Amino acid sequence: MRGGTSKGAYFVADELPADQTERDDLLLRVMGSPDPRQIDGIGGAHPLTSKVAVVRRSDRDDADVDYLFLQVGVDTDVVTDQQNCGNILAGVAPFAVERGLVEVDPGATTADVRIYMVNTGSIATASFPMLDGAPRYEGDTSIDGVPGTAAAVRLDFEDIAGGSCGSLLPTGKVVDVIDGVELTMIDNGMPVVVMRAADLGIAGTETPAELEADDLLRARLESIRLQAGPLMRLGDVTAATVPKMTMVSEPTSGGDISTRTFIPHRCHEAIGVLGAVSVSTAALLPGSPASTVLRSGAGSDGTVTCEHPTGSFIAKVEVDSSAALPAVRRAGIIRTARKLMDGTVFPRS
């Protein structure tokens, strides 16, 4: 399925090995990793297309299904659950209906599915259209980074702050300094380090290819990331896919803030769902580096439009900054998803 601006393989949990080592080995073979082209598997030779959703009927009273996200390395033999994925999340509820994990009235025109996100221990509610008892994928909603239009999937998040790091601001500060660069270390669904692009010596309008070719920039970002990991209670992040590294600058295309994100070693062609929520939250914190480049007057209603290399992303965040430590009341976004194929995959032996 395509979920948002990502693509991945969706599995019912019972159809995968229960043993984690066996499961991860199978998924590497399914995706064709490790291989930069993933030529012998179904991966798309990019982190954004080498993703897996594992879904099961939930035993929890507050959720319909459990969703475990797994990032499969492309040119490495690593499968990690250290982060969530809001894009792949957009396809979880329709998949659950497709597989009979959630029952919906055949005459219903919409469905609401509560999803327990195993990676971060939080709940999201997905709302999407139905037709004749099945998810309706056709619609008139467009999202940047995906051609055409599709049916809207609304995602409302509950208590996602600190899901990976233990708190919204794991250091207890809005502003920290690493290697002489002011930054905000934040986790509102995705651990992210947010910095001003100018402080890294770039304009913030460069293409992903230009930024990936800047060896000095990449070295500086990795130095900051490795130091930020323990400070964000993530431990040694040398082999981890978090925290994401986002550089922000003043908007140039009608949005509220411009972003360029390393995820962490490739520059994202857009910005991740939960990454955008975290960056938007950082921009709404008075005194943060992101707040200094936020469009004047933006965010007064909690809506922040994040520009990225292929368009923009709108996040809705309600932040209470009246207390000593800011608190997030709620967050929500709109995505789309589509079933691409349904069948049997044949992993290499």
HELIX and SHEET records of a PDB file:
HELIX    1   1 ALA A   13  GLU A   15  5                                   3    
HELIX    2   2 GLN A   20  MET A   31  1                                  12    
HELIX    3   3 PRO A   47  THR A   49  5                                   3    
HELIX    4   4 GLY A   86  GLU A   98  1                                  13    
HELIX    5   5 ALA A  197  LEU A  200  5                                   4    
HELIX    6   6 PRO A  208  GLU A  212  1                                   5    
HELIX    7   7 ASP A  215  LEU A  231  1                                  17    
HELIX    8   8 VAL A  273  ALA A  283  1                                  11    
HELIX    9   9 ALA A  290  THR A  292  5                                   3    
SHEET    1   A 9 VAL A  79  THR A  80  0                                        
SHEET    2   A 9 VAL A  65  VAL A  72 -1                                        
SHEET    3   A 9 LYS A  51  ARG A  57 -1                                        
SHEET    4   A 9 SER A   6  VAL A  12  1                                        
SHEET    5   A 9 ARG A   2  GLY A   3 -1                                        
SHEET    6   A 9 ALA A 327  ARG A 338 -1                                        
SHEET    7   A 9 ALA A 152  GLU A 158 -1                                        
SHEET    8   A 9 SER A 122  LEU A 131 -1                                        
SHEET    9   A 9 THR A 110  MET A 117 -1                                        
SHEET    1   B13 VAL A  79  THR A  80  0                                        
SHEET    2   B13 VAL A  65  VAL A  72 -1                                        
SHEET    3   B13 LYS A  51  ARG A  57 -1                                        
SHEET    4   B13 SER A   6  VAL A  12  1                                        
SHEET    5   B13 ARG A   2  GLY A   3 -1                                        
SHEET    6   B13 ALA A 327  ARG A 338 -1                                        
SHEET    7   B13 GLY A 311  ASP A 320 -1                                        
SHEET    8   B13 THR A 303  HIS A 308 -1                                        
SHEET    9   B13 ILE A 257  PHE A 262  1                                        
SHEET   10   B13 LYS A 244  SER A 249 -1                                        
SHEET   11   B13 PRO A 191  ARG A 196  1                                        
SHEET   12   B13 VAL A 181  ASP A 187 -1                                        
SHEET   13   B13 ASP A 176  ILE A 178 -1                                        
SHEET    1   C 9 VAL A  79  THR A  80  0                                        
SHEET    2   C 9 VAL A  65  VAL A  72 -1                                        
SHEET    3   C 9 LYS A  51  ARG A  57 -1                                        
SHEET    4   C 9 SER A   6  VAL A  12  1                                        
SHEET    5   C 9 ARG A   2  GLY A   3 -1                                        
SHEET    6   C 9 ALA A 327  ARG A 338 -1                                        
SHEET    7   C 9 ALA A 152  GLU A 158 -1                                        
SHEET    8   C 9 SER A 122  LEU A 131 -1                                        
SHEET    9   C 9 ALA A 134  PRO A 135 -1                                        
END                                                                             
